[in-house]
Amino acid sequence: ASSLRPDTVTLSALVSACGRAREWARAFHVLEEFEGRGVQGSVVTFNALISACHQAGRWDEMWVGYKLMQKAGVPADVVTFSTLMQAREIQ
């Protein structure tokens, strides 16, 4: 029997689920846990993280998520910038 291994798709799904539950802090924890296991987040992962913070009204944490994205070398896309700009308009 083969064992299940965490991957980027699983990571993105979990971070997204945290966002839907407004569990933004848990989303950061999940990302950290997976990174500790050698799983790199994708643009989908980081967009889900930023969105989780946005949905919870955690503007400062959104920018932390964006900085983590940059540090990981994951290029932002139109979804990233759109979410960040929406937050600026709300503030």
C-alpha positions in Angstrom: 0.0 0.0 0.0 1.3 3.4 -0.9 1.2 6.2 1.7 -0.4 9.5 1.1 2.1 12.4 0.9 1.3 16.0 1.4 1.6 18.1 -1.8 0.8 21.6 -3.1 -2.7 20.7 -4.1 -3.5 19.4 -0.7 -1.9 22.5 0.9 -3.9 24.9 -1.3 -7.2 23.0 -0.5 -6.5 23.2 3.2 -5.6 26.9 3.2 -8.7 27.6 1.1 -10.9 25.7 3.6 -9.4 27.7 6.4 -10.3 30.8 4.6 -13.9 29.7 4.0 -14.1 29.0 7.8 -12.6 32.5 8.5 -9.7 30.7 10.3 -7.0 33.0 8.9 -4.5 32.1 11.7 -4.9 28.4 11.0 -4.2 29.0 7.3 -0.8 30.4 8.3 -0.2 27.4 10.6 -1.1 25.0 7.8 1.3 26.7 5.4 4.1 26.6 8.0 3.4 22.9 8.7 3.6 21.9 5.0 6.7 24.0 4.4 8.3 22.1 7.3 7.6 18.9 5.4 9.2 20.4 2.2 5.9 21.3 0.4 6.2 24.6 -1.4 3.1 26.8 -1.8 1.9 27.9 -5.2 0.3 31.1 -6.4 -3.0 29.3 -5.6 -1.9 28.6 -2.1 -0.8 32.1 -1.4 -3.9 33.7 -3.0 -6.0 31.5 -0.7 -3.9 32.6 2.3 -4.3 36.3 1.3 -8.0 35.8 0.7 -8.5 34.1 4.1 -7.1 37.2 5.7 -9.2 39.4 3.5 -12.4 37.5 4.4 -11.6 37.9 8.1 -10.8 41.6 7.7 -7.2 41.0 8.8 -5.6 43.6 6.5 -2.1 43.6 8.1 -2.0 39.8 7.9 -2.9 40.0 4.2 0.4 41.9 3.7 2.3 39.4 5.8 0.9 36.7 3.4 2.0 38.7 0.4 5.5 39.1 1.9 5.7 35.3 2.5 4.7 34.8 -1.1 7.5 37.1 -2.2 10.0 35.4 0.1 9.0 32.0 -1.3 9.7 33.3 -4.8 6.2 32.7 -6.0 5.1 35.4 -8.5 1.9 37.3 -7.8 -0.9 37.3 -10.4 -4.0 39.3 -11.1 -5.9 37.6 -8.4 -3.2 38.5 -5.8 -3.2 42.2 -6.8 -7.0 42.3 -7.1 -7.5 41.0 -3.5 -4.8 43.4 -2.1 -6.4 46.4 -3.9 -9.9 45.5 -2.7 -8.5 45.6 0.9 -7.0 49.0 0.3 -10.3 50.3 -0.9 -12.1 49.0 2.2 -9.6 50.4 4.7 
